[in-house]
């Protein structure tokens, strides 16, 4: 039974919320209470000239009409019925959100509706803000790959963010939303530790809790997790809520284990290496040293780590070592030989290789003690030098013996043959022929003996010096070999120490012998030059150059075969090294140039 306007009058006027009566057909305002006037800013008279359509934004009126039509699609309603949330506009243009409830009635004989409007603007705004916050929360949680969880300790229920797949291997709806369900997934070796730690944190009243553990996925695999949470307590100090985030650290832990294994392997190699291993910082301070390094330099490890690389370098070599360190920084690698000093002051010679920045600012040096090898090399060089000197002396002695003894005997034999030839007419024809052949043989032997004696040691080398000896030797070489040799030598070329002149002469001999036997060059050039400190010898040809394998010519070279030098070149290098010089070989497609650098003064 429909109610009359008289029954609603008292409740209508005194209601603190906006209420109005509208015509059901035209939506025209028939009555409004004081709360409506206050809420919308219109006077009562203004409102009674308006309809409900005037409270809606113009573009929302069609929606209102369609909704009102649906509201009464099934006829009038005797009981109040919710009509939903609507946006209304006040007189000043501002908008509010109201929750509408409508009750059918008859007003002055006309079908009408009593509308109750509850202002829910703040509630809607709060709900919208909360919804937006939840959306932002989900976006952030997904973007950082963390699973966010919220445990209501009083109910035992756990809420989790959407991105659970990475850690749990399942969607949120598939995971037990209780703290017990989470506990059952913990690895058996971790479960007691984690649950006990959480319980004790709550009992102590801790504001935060964190733990690392393994949690099982549906496929049986394990995720390694870093879990951190904040704890909330009520006024009585009882824990009521934990809000936390779970981070999948499986890859990080795997990398950490791999790094730890690598470090253990490195440490095992480091400690057991036979070579000395030293790690230094940019400032030269030792960061680590293996037992072999401590034994090499005679320091206990603790004492060695209190020192710097400069303490192991001989004072006269420190500036050189600083330059090597600068080169290490530039190039990342440094290798060579050095001389250091042990704790007792004795010298140790080392072969080293340094790699920069095995870690940032840390450099690894590998050292091998070559002190004994250096002594052996020094002894060998000394022996080699003595052998070369003995060899030269023996050549000089043999050349002198051949010149002074054998050559003189051949000269005497020639004179005796001349006496016989004076009476050759009395000899039989066969005897005369034999006499001529003997004379020819003796003359040839004499010439060969003079050549051999000259090649062993030219007398002019001692008497007139290197310049004169070279001119004579080159003339004879060209006549014997057919190789045209050009000599570039100053007319006033000064005398040099005997050892230097002998070495230079022997190098020219060896080079030209190689030109004649191997290179096939029709020409050769010999140049001698002096500066204030050194003499430079250069012998060049236009032949096949150095070959590959046993010093053979290019025609026998195999691709990428290492270059092997003959005994003659090795001998030249040793002669030069004995005098503190060095030898260079410049082999090209056509020709070889040998350069020897020797000090002018020999100590």
PyMOL commands that set and color helices and strands:
alter all, ss='L'
color gray80, all
select helices_A, chain A and resi 5-14+34-40+44-47+52-55+58-71+121-143+165-168+172-174+179-185+188-204+250-272+291-297+301-304+309-312+315-331+371-422+424-426+429-456+459-463+466-481+498-519+554-556+567-578
alter helices_A, ss='H'
color red, helices_A
select strands_A, chain A and resi 18-23+29-32+81-89+95-107+110-119+147-152+158-160+208-216+222-233+239-248+276-281+286-289+333-341+347-359+362-369+484-488+523-530+534-541+582-587+592-599
alter strands_A, ss='S'
color yellow, strands_A
deselect
rebuild
show_as cartoon
